[in-house]
Amino acid sequence: MTWSSHRAFRVEILGCPILQQGTQTCWKANNVTEIPTFDIFSTTKTNLGECGKECHGQEKCHGFTFNHESGLCQGHSHSNYLNVTLHPVEGANGSSSSLLFVKQEACP
């Protein structure tokens, strides 16, 4: 890698948002194809964690997608992603899929 003037390093730490009451939400990432448009919210966030916190804070939000390039964060209800095609993250290929983070019933 090359650099000019100053070296820089960027790190993003992914995790589960934890509320002060001690409850938490755990997410499972899946590659999806043909996800419908958002039906809960659409906003811009600076990172994946902030997008997860946005969905966590809304009772009807059961999944979200986040675009790292644009910062677009979109929340989805359970019924909105029932008919999408899910692919395991490690087994998916192709540029037509995107990551959908879905709330888990219980954290491991």
C-alpha positions in Angstrom: 0.0 0.0 0.0 1.1 3.5 -0.6 0.5 6.7 1.3 1.1 10.4 1.0 2.2 12.8 3.8 0.7 10.7 6.7 -0.2 7.1 7.2 -3.8 6.3 8.2 -5.7 3.3 9.4 -9.5 2.9 9.7 -11.2 0.3 11.9 -14.9 -0.5 12.3 -15.9 -2.7 15.2 -19.1 -4.7 14.7 -21.2 -5.8 17.6 -24.6 -5.9 19.3 -26.1 -2.7 20.7 -26.6 -3.1 24.4 -29.1 -0.9 26.3 -28.7 0.3 29.8 -31.4 -2.1 31.0 -29.2 -5.0 30.0 -31.2 -6.2 27.0 -29.4 -6.7 23.7 -30.1 -7.6 20.1 -28.1 -10.1 18.2 -28.1 -10.0 14.4 -27.5 -12.7 11.8 -26.0 -11.6 8.5 -27.3 -13.1 5.2 -26.6 -12.3 1.6 -30.0 -11.6 -0.1 -31.1 -11.1 -3.6 -34.2 -9.1 -4.6 -35.0 -7.6 -1.3 -38.0 -5.2 -1.5 -37.6 -1.6 -0.7 -37.5 -0.6 3.0 -40.8 -0.4 4.8 -39.8 0.8 8.3 -37.2 3.6 7.8 -34.6 4.9 5.5 -31.8 7.2 6.8 -28.1 7.7 6.5 -25.7 6.5 9.2 -22.0 6.7 9.6 -21.4 3.0 10.1 -23.0 -0.5 10.4 -23.3 -0.3 14.2 -25.3 3.0 14.1 -27.6 1.4 11.5 -28.1 -1.6 13.8 -28.9 0.7 16.8 -31.6 2.5 14.6 -33.3 -0.8 13.9 -32.9 -2.0 17.5 -34.7 1.0 18.7 -37.8 0.4 16.6 -40.1 -2.4 17.7 -41.4 -3.2 14.2 -37.9 -3.3 12.6 -36.7 -7.0 12.3 -33.9 -6.5 9.8 -31.8 -3.9 8.1 -29.5 -3.3 5.2 -26.5 -0.9 5.2 -24.6 0.4 2.2 -21.0 1.2 3.3 -20.4 3.4 0.3 -23.4 5.7 0.7 -24.2 5.3 4.4 -27.8 4.4 3.4 -29.5 2.5 6.3 -32.9 0.9 5.7 -35.1 -0.9 8.1 -37.4 -3.8 7.2 -40.3 -5.5 8.9 -40.5 -9.3 9.3 -43.0 -9.6 6.5 -40.9 -7.4 4.1 -38.1 -9.9 3.9 -40.1 -13.2 4.1 -39.9 -13.7 0.4 -36.3 -12.8 -0.3 -33.7 -15.4 -1.3 -31.2 -15.9 1.6 -27.7 -17.1 1.1 -25.2 -17.9 3.8 -22.6 -15.2 3.9 -19.6 -17.5 3.3 -21.3 -19.3 0.4 -22.8 -16.5 -1.5 -21.2 -15.0 -4.6 -22.2 -12.6 -7.3 -22.6 -8.8 -7.1 -26.4 -8.8 -7.2 -26.7 -9.7 -3.5 -26.5 -7.5 -0.5 -26.2 -8.1 3.3 -29.4 -8.2 5.3 -29.0 -8.3 9.1 -31.9 -10.0 10.8 -32.8 -10.0 14.5 -32.3 -13.2 16.3 -34.8 -14.6 18.8 -32.0 -15.3 21.3 -28.4 -14.3 21.5 -25.8 -17.2 21.5 
